Amino acid sequence: MKAIIKLSIITFLASWLGQSCNSNPSDLPEFVTFSEVTASAIALDSFYTQGIASVDLNNDFYPELYMTNSWKGFDNHFYSNQKQAYIKDSTLFKLKYKSYSNGCAFADLNNDGFIDLCLANANNKCNTVLFGSKNHGYFEHSIDTNTTNQSYSIAIADVDNDGAVEAYISNFHSQKNMFYRLNENKFIEIDSTEITRDSSSTLFSTWSDLNNDGLQDLIVCNDSVNYIFKNEGNLSFIRINNDFSIDNEITYGCSVSDYNNDGLMDIFTTNWAGKNCLFQNNGNFELEKLDMYHFNHDYHNSEGSCWGDYDNDGYSDLFITNDGVNLLYRNLEGKAFEKKPFPTISDTNRNSNGVVWTDYNLDGGLDLIIANGGNQRNQIFKSSRNRNNWVKIKLEGTISNKSAIGARIIVYAGNLAQHQEVQAQSGGGCGSQKPYLLHFGLAQNTLVDSIRIKWPLSPMVTKTNLNCNSIYSFKE
């Protein structure tokens, strides 16, 4: 029997946001500028921050912020978004014990309509889940691993397309990575698969459909050789041998994006004491290591990276965090990248880890949030608006998992065709997360010709003639 799709749309038009589709773009500047918000609550805290999750928790589209603090036993921090300003909240996600958290990820783990928080903890501490409940309360639960681990990140996806998500935990110090399914709020270990057989020193992992077959494949970043596992279905995996898997680097993480708009997800790796790498996906798990200036010529101690179209030209740009000078690269229509200066960021004393692009004030421009270690202040950079347009799309699963993880959105506008996946991790510094509200730049196009939604468990949906500078929410 065919699945029945119920589609509902909530649209916040340009007038609500105080913006209109640009009929006279010369009234606006061509280039985006950034200004550091030094008075923000985020910037007033100095800790050893590793990961960042930027997720809307109260369904008002303004993203909240969670930041992990590792190594010194500081508390993690949560900031509520009071519609364009962050306020520190020390009670909502209060943990019973010091967790020494690295990676973090939000998802509706049990499909009950309340978003949950997963924490990957270091210092041989049990990994933690805070389940959401009524009245926005959270109750704490430890993942029973029968042992303790040095965990760095947690990757969430519906791996077997049964409508429920699984969790993959990356462990360091030559420990075995761990794979779990959720059953009535209990994590049940899955230990008979290729992805858990090796003992590695893994810093980050992420799920992405690399061959467009509707199944989430696994990318594992190690302090030596990285792995890609093809998802064969039914929790069966095959390790793939390609250019990606023969690089011998200390890889802190990777971020996935279709940087050249060809419909295939590409991979960027951040390497410590080595050159970073951009791998172009040519289909069928053929990943070509590009000799592209600057990516394969800049030498840094890199940790985090995040893709986002900050100038709204229809091509994803890249920000990289380092122990030293952080880097912004503007994507030139998928053909090359231009290194861009960034205010107060070219500081050789920075010890930066996680990073996310997020439009915290919903003005249509992606802002940047950076997690800094070394007891340095974290940073938030507000972007200005340029003459390009945009559209934002949020998905909610009903037959598929509630967070719609694994869904693919294709936006067509003029000569642009952009593909994005709904993911629970973005790659920034031992595990960070961009909002589930996906952002698409439209360049000078004032109308979205159509969008296609490829749900994990339902037929594809097409919607036409959407307004620019608007937010749309689609329910399966």
N, C-alpha and C positions, 0 to 999 in steps of 0.2 A: 504494500500500500504506500502510495506516495505521501511524503510529509506535507502537512498543511501549514502554510506560512501566514502568520498574522503580522502585518507590517504597520507600525505606528510611527509617526514622525513628529518631533518637536522642533520647531524652527525658531531661532532667535535672529531676527533680521537685522540689517545694518543700522536701522534707525535706533534700535535698542542699544547697540554698541556705540552709537555716536559716529558711525562710519558709513560711507556710501561707496558703491562701486565707482571707481574713478572714471569720470567722463572727461576730466581735464587733468591728466596726470602731471602736467608741468607745474601745477600748484604745489606739488610735494617734492621733496628731495629725491635724487636718484639713488643715493647710497644710505645704508643703515648705519647709525652710530650707536654706541653703547655708553652708558654712564653707570658707575658703581653706586649702589644704594648703601652707603656706609652706615646709615641710621637704622637699617632694618634689624629686626630681632635676630635674624640669621647671622648677620655680620658682627653682632655683639658677643657671640659665643666663641671661645677659643678652646679647642679640644683636639683629639687625635681622630678626626672624622674620616671614615672610609667610604661608605655607600650612601646613596641618596635615592629615595623613592618619592616621585611627584605624582600623586593620584588624588582625584576628586572623591572624597568620602561621603559628602552629604548631598550629592546630586544637584549642585548648583552650578556645575561646570568650572568653578574656580578650584584649582588644584591645591590640596594640602601638601605638606612636606614632612618626610621622616628622614632623620639622619643618624647613622650608626657611629658609635665611638668605641674604638678598639684599643687594646694593648695596655692602657693605663687604668681600666676599670671605671671610666666615667659612664654616667647614664647616657643612653640614647636620647634623642630629642625629637619632639613632635611640634610642628607649627601649624596652627589652623590658619586658613586664608579668609580674612575678613574683607573679601571683595577688594583686592588690590593691595592688601597689606598683611604681612605675616605676624601672628601673635603666638608666642610660646605657650604651650599647654603641657604642664608637667604631670598631669593626672591621668589622661585618657589611656596612654600606653605605658603606664608604670609597671616595671618588672619587679618581681620579688627579689631577685638576686642580680648581682653584677654579671652581665652576659658576655662582655668582650665581643661585641657583634661586629662582623665585617659586612657581608652582603645582606640585602633586604629586598623583599618583593611582596606586593599586595595582589591578592586575587580572591575571588569567591570560591573557596576550596570545596565547600559542600553544597553549592548551588541553593543556598537558603535565602539569597537576596541581600546578605550582609557581607561586606568585603572583609577579608582576613589578612593578617600580616604574618609573614614568615621571616625568621631571622637565622642566618648562618653564623654560628658563634665559634670563636677561637679559644685558645688557652684550655683546651680539653673540657669545654663546657657543652652541655647538651644543647642541641639546636631547639629553637623555641617557635611556637605558633601562638598568636593571639587571635582567637576566633571572635568575629563580630557577632553581636546579639542585639536584641531590641534596645531602643533608647540609646543607641550608639555606644553601648558598653562593650568591653572586651574581657574575655577570660583566658588565662594563660594555660598553655599545654606544652609539655616537653615531648619531642619526638624520641620515642624509645628506640635507641640504637644498640642497646646491650653493651655499649662501650662509649667512650668519649673520643672526640675527634678534634682536629684543627681544621674547622670548616671555614671556607672563604666565600662561597656563593651558593645560592639556591635558584634552580631554574624550573619553571612551572609551565606545563602544557598538557593538553589532552592528547597523549601520545598514541593511544589505540582507538581514538575517535568513538568512544562510548558515551560521551557527554559528561564525563567526570575527569578532572585534571589529575596528573601525577606530578611528583616532585623529584628532582635529581639534585643531590647535594655534592658539591665539590670539596674534597679534602686534600690538605697539604701534608708534607712530611712523609711521603711514600705510603700514604694510607689509601685504602680502597674507597672509591666514590660509592655513593649509596643511592638507591632508587626506591621510591615508595608510591603506593596507591593509598587512597583515603577511603576508609570504611567506617561510617558512623563516627566521624571525628577522631578516628584512630588511624595512625600511619602503619601500614602493613608493608614490610620490606619485600621487594621483588629482587631476588638474588640469583636468578638463573638466566641472565642475559649477558650478551657480549659487552655491554656498557659498564658492567660492574666487576669484571673478572680481573682486571689489572690493578695493581697498586701503583699509583702515580703521585706526583706532586702537582695537584690541579689547583689553579687560582680562580678560574672562571669557566662556566659552561653556559650555553644558550641553545634554545630550540629554534629552528627555522626550516621551512619547506624549501629545500635547495633545488629540488628537481621538479617542483610544481605537480606532484602527484597527489596532493591533498593530505600527506602525512608529514608530521614534524620530525625532521632529522636533528641529530645532536652534534654540536660543535664543542669540543673539549680543549681548553687551553692549559698547557702544562709548562713546567720550568725546563722542559726539553722538547721532545717532539709532540706536536699537537695531533689531535684525532678528529676525524669526522666519521660518524656512524649513520649509515643509511637505514631509515625506518622501513622495514619490510611488512609492517602490520602485525597485529597480535603480539605485541611486545617482543618482536624479533628484530635483531639489528645485524648489520654487516659493516665491518670497518673498511673504509674506502682508502685506497692508496692513490694519492695525487700530489700535485705540487704543494698543496697546503700541508700535507702530512709528513713531508720530508724536511721542513724547516726545523733547524735545531736552535731554538731561541728560548730565552726566559720570557714567556708570554704572559703578561698580567691579565689580558682580556682581549675581547674582540667585540666589534659592533657590526650589525648586519643592516644593509640598505641596498636598494636598487639604485645605485648612484648614477647609472647611465640610462635609466628609464627603458630598459629592454625587456622587462618582465621577469628577470632573474635576480635573486638576492645575492649580492656580493658581500665579501667579508674583509674587514680591516682589522689587523692585529696590532696591539701595542706591546712593544718588547722592551724589556729592561736591559740596559747596557748593550743595545743593539739597534739596528735600523727597523723602523716600523714597516709593515707590508700591506699593500692593497692587492687582494686576490679577486680578479674578475671571473664571474661565473659564466661559463660558456655553454652550460647545459650538460646534463648527464654526469654531474659531479666532476666535470673538467674545470678546475680552478686554476687560472693563469696568473702567476705572480708577475705583476706589472712592474716594469722598470720606468716608473713615472716620477718625475721630479714634482714634488718634493718628497714624496712618501718614502722612496727607497734611497734617499740621499741625505735626509736629515737624521742626525744621530743624537738621541736623547735617552734619558731614563724615563720612559713613558709608562703610565699606568692606566689611565682612563681614556675613553673616547665616546663620542655621541654624535649621531647624525641628526640634522634638522635643517630645514630650508629657512634660514634666518632672513634672507632677502626676498623671499616669496617669488623667486623666478622660475619655480617648477623643478628645481634640481637640488637634492639634499647636499648640504655643506657639512663640514666635519670640524669638531673641536677636540683637541687632544690635551690631556693633562700630564704634566711631567714633574719630576723632582728638579725644578728649575723653570725655565721659560715655557709657559703654556703656549699653545699654537692654535690659530684659527685658519682654516683653509676654505676658501670659497670655490664652489664647484662651477666650472665654466662649461655648462651644457654637456656634462658627461665626457668631455674630451681632455680636460686638464684641470689643474687646481692652482689657485693663486693664494699665496700666503698673505694674510691680512694682519695689520697691526691691531692690537687690542689694548684699551686703556688700563693702566696700572697692573697689567697682567704679565708684562715682560720683566718679572722680578726673579732673579736667579736664586733668591732665598726661599722661594715657595716650595712647599712639599704637598703637591696637589694629588688627589686620588679620584674620587667619584665626580661625575659631571652629568648634568641633564639640561637639555633644551626644554623649556616649558613656558607657556604664555600665562604667567601667574596673574596678570591684570586683564586678560581677555581683550587686548586691544588689537589683536591680529598680528603682532610681532613676537617672535620667539625670544624669550629672555634666557639668561644663562645662570645656572647655580653651580658653584664649585665647592667641593669638600676638600678642606686642607688638613693635613696632619701636622705633626711637630708642634702641637699646642699653638697653632696659628689660627687666626680668625677665618671662618668660612666667608664666602663671597657671593653676592647676587648682583647681576648686571642687567639693567633695564635697557631694552632696545627702543630705538625710535621707529617711526613708521616711514616707509618709503612709498613710491608711487605704485607698487604692485598690489594685486588683490590676493585673496586667500579663501579657503573654506575649511571648516572643521567638522569631523564626523565621529560620532560615538555609537558603538554597537552594544546590544544586549542580547545574549543568547537565551533561548528557551528550550529548544531541542538540543542544540549545542551547549557547551558549558556556559554558565551565566556570564562570565567575563568576556566571552567570545574570543578567547585566546586561540590563535591559529587561523582566524578568519582573514581573508585577503580583500582589501579595498582597492579598486582601480578607478581613478578619476580621469575623465577625458575633458579637456578644455582647449579649444583651438588645436594647435599642433602638439599639445602635451598629452602624454599618457603615463600616469604615475601609479606605481604599485607600492602599497604598504601592507605589512602584516600587523595584526594585533599581537603584541608580545608582552610578556611579564618581566622582561629584563632588557636593558639597553646597552650594557657593556661597560659602563663607566666605573672603573676602579674597584675591582673585587665585587662587583654586583650592584648596579643601580637600575633605575626604572623610570622611563618617560611616562607621561599620562596616557591613559587608554583613549582619551580624546585625541584622535589623530589629526595632524595639521598638514594641509596641502597648500603650497603656493601656486598661484594661478598666473603669474606674470601680469600682462596687460589685459588678459581676458576678463570680461565682465559677466560672463555666464558660464556655468558648468554644463557642458553639453550633456553628459551623462555620468553616472557612477554605476559600477558593478560591485556587488557584494557576494563573495564566494564564502558562504557559511561552511563550517566543517561538516555539518550533518544535514544540510538542507540545500535544495536547488538554488542556483544563482539568482539573485534579484537585481533588476536594472531600474534605475530611477533617472528621469531626464529633466532638463531645464531647471537646474537649481541655481539660486541666487549666489553671487559672490559675497564675501565678507559676512558670512552667516554660519551658524552652528546647526547641524542636523543630527538628530538622534534616531536610530533605526532599531526596532525590536523585532527579533526573529519570530 
